[in-house]
Amino acid sequence: MHPMTPPRFRSRTTRAASRLVAVAALVGLVAPACSSSDGDQRSLGSTAGTIANGSAAAGTDGAPAGGSVVFATSLTITDDPATTASAVIGAAGGSLAVTAGDGTVFTLEVPVDALNADTTISATATTVAGIDGAAALHAVHFEPAGLQFVGAASLHIQTTAPIAEGYVLPFQSASDGSDPQVAIIDDPATTGSTIALLVAHFSVFGIAELVDSIRDALVGQPTATVEVQLQGDIARHVEIRRGYLREGRSTAEIDSVLQTLFLEYLEKVITPLVEGAPKTCAGAFTVAQATSNYYYLWLHNSLPTTIVSMKAVAESAFLTMERLCEEERIDECVDSGDDTVLSTFWRDMNRWRGRFAFARKMGDDPALYETRAKKICKGYAYFITGGLQDFQVQNVKVCDVRKPFSLTSPGVATAEFSGGKGLTGTYSATGAFNLTYAGTYTILLPAGPGEVGTMSGTSGGQIAGQAGSGTEKYVLTPAYDVC
């Protein structure tokens, strides 16, 4: 039994099977209730209606005996292909809607930056069997299965007739109907005629119209892992808390339970995730999305704002990810010369900050992203001016001095430079009067790429049959804005 669970919350089992939803980069807190580590059984509040996993004898009103709502171990999913719709949705966000045969309309709203790349999403109205105690079930099947969002999308479900408050059970399952679980209602997006669900990942989502009100009792059975158990407890308590708010009841006790569950989740799930993740952009990205998505639940479900430690953890994970990934993006854009790699990354990070209300980065100015990115990513682009005696060049544009380039002094000679990431190399020149020279050169950028620099080359050879040697001097002026 959880040590902070108020006595009146301790009566029957409060668990339901759930699957792990922290896949790849996201932790979707949309799991059902789950068991405590000591196996004790409890429920919350009244038993006007309950939720369980397994089987039960049906009552005369169509609900199982005892007023429980029973999830089968696996739901039966039957798609209606005639309703299928699809859309390509990317970082700009978008929506997708389908209408079921009974007139229920399902609309998926994907906010800006919930997806990092254009993705073809399909939606199909589906018939669901396996939830006893429901007067009607309304569900939709999304693909591709397992697709993860940053934060969450919102599924708006509009039935032909309004469902009375307290008689809605949000649920989700895997694409094949396995792992049925309680989903999370998106409070800000829910209106009198439309029920909205938070969708952190795909596949099947829906609502059950219950024979009897679930009120504040959700009952289930144990699950396998600590992570799933804690996600389940949080999801269940969030749904119960919604009922309290709806009925004007105090949430102080359940807020205390939620805070304790949060601390336990932080200790047993988030901390090991942070400590075990590879110190790479990909590893840090996984942690940042997991912690930010967990914090998202508090931001979007009217939960207590007094719990600030989750924000601190999420923000810390975000900053670590931002640093590591920025280093990779800089290397990538310098190698490719594509400055949009870096400017797009900065813009994504700025929107992430805004979405989760993280502190603004000092000196960060979106209006300067393009200029700064060009200066960094094309920082080896220069105009070259200078030479020695008759060999002179004026503002010759070289878009990457680390790659082979040539300098031509009209009527005198052309010099071919080897290039090199170390900014040193060899060069040779041929020209008028049988000029042939060869030597080495060095580029110096004392203030770094994108700033004024110098190049010197020392060579020897002959011209008109006479031997000679010398040192050319050049000034390098940034050309990142024209390359």
Steps between C-alpha positions, in 0.01 A plus 500: 500500500632838413591678826323823403176347378216638714320224695168544320676419171596148610252232417540302179746443218563804282696355216459430127740349250706750306785511257820695518460819300846649546600376152798655313465856618173550680332411825124511444320519830184340376519168682235352727514456872746247632600313812713613789819312564364317803201363310246670729161570342317828522249723323414867513175647627161357423433176314218630284698364208839332468750392238676166496694264276393141450150360501181536702145375491263743329229674696144551383570854372777382269776585744700233682379393840602744771489798268856451374616600155715215371777517240572177318865397499500603135236700313361390164569767240307500170588785267258652251720563191233716340568769759879516461653843448863608490710816508864600501574688823837639601663760720241762400223288653165416346180303539332184374133404534289189438131431553377163626190329373302612806584865430775537762771735375863446601738793441869475580659839566881494481660817638805672357825308560329191642664320207853566380446389139221462245307181580211335318232432761189294435186466711226238477182477704492163674257279688623391842385204708630397839389772743204371700277755667509747211179608334698604190862512384646757261855441378749583227813319383806712411804399301796475485495295818737624767534853362615729782420868553696765685258595775173368361243538229131540585223268376158668491208255510157643420212258541157553345350547847679651802619260771415595857786608724653213692385238252803513270789255524796593276701200381775396265670183384767372266418465132392138545287576807755374750592692817170689544541784742348821633586807290532859619234760422637829365323742731566828315374356171189328641167682463140409573452328165853374432724269703872555436775249583873552528678289239869454576539202268288285266290266444133451618317767701137538598238564764248270663154625595450325833185335623568648842721793593859408580509797737824468695561126511733334250591140576743267325771242554882498531738573213856395434747788542552783745484753217168371369360473852585860583376631166178317567456641848557851369257457211231358726539771763487770233166362380368479855615854572302619198191351659572680827532833320181433306310435820652793690680274747833584663801350322745553789528132592534372145746780423712364782481152347593637158798685644624183666452302180690767312794480739500122476491517120785750508708272721425165337455591133636841405823492702610158365409619149717810538790306648485218247459699178801520264675838512405567140247720325269200446530384862445848638205552264331190642537632855389853409182381329420256780534761773331777302206278409458399861494866598252564215240300692512751785479796268195377311282326756440760770736320737666664801753766399679469833706209367791689350765229516366330187547819303853535634584144395341543157676832441836360607458203263402738221810717548727195494337380181518845342875524565586154369275523195620849414857369484390230256296745291799735475726218381233391253437843354871587477568176311203546267503879473124494561434772757129410525601192700603727786243778465217242492641332810509830689145577394381157619672552836344845538151357443570215741587761764177684434283188511627391840559850642874448545721804562607698197857440381720799572571698184268284292345702219303314231545795265873425490478122451568505125792742524659318793454162335664618177789646696556167676411252228657696214771652713769372266365704208734790419595770255876477447714805414879528472804326351866578429645745245319454164288208627199677655132401552212722607191371689505150354204311653579159648198342671703252705873552546525150646432357155727532192483846343691709249613863475566661163694818437396597143786484255741379768423155644248270663571336835326179608455449878447153648255593775487318832299502824813600686512820290847413376608336175702518184465705186657536159489770237550513124490798271663737255869477414508133597422584864493195725492537876403263785483529875288487816241735647327566833168671577462672835156589645586650840137598577358176362310405183287777356743770615785677320811287449827477310676254273871475421673277248871433458612354168796459273548435129597683187381754244660557162766250595602684816460347849329688776293476817272716706205529737150608395279682747120504484212648698186289543167684532184301596274405208244284685216727399558444126596131493 
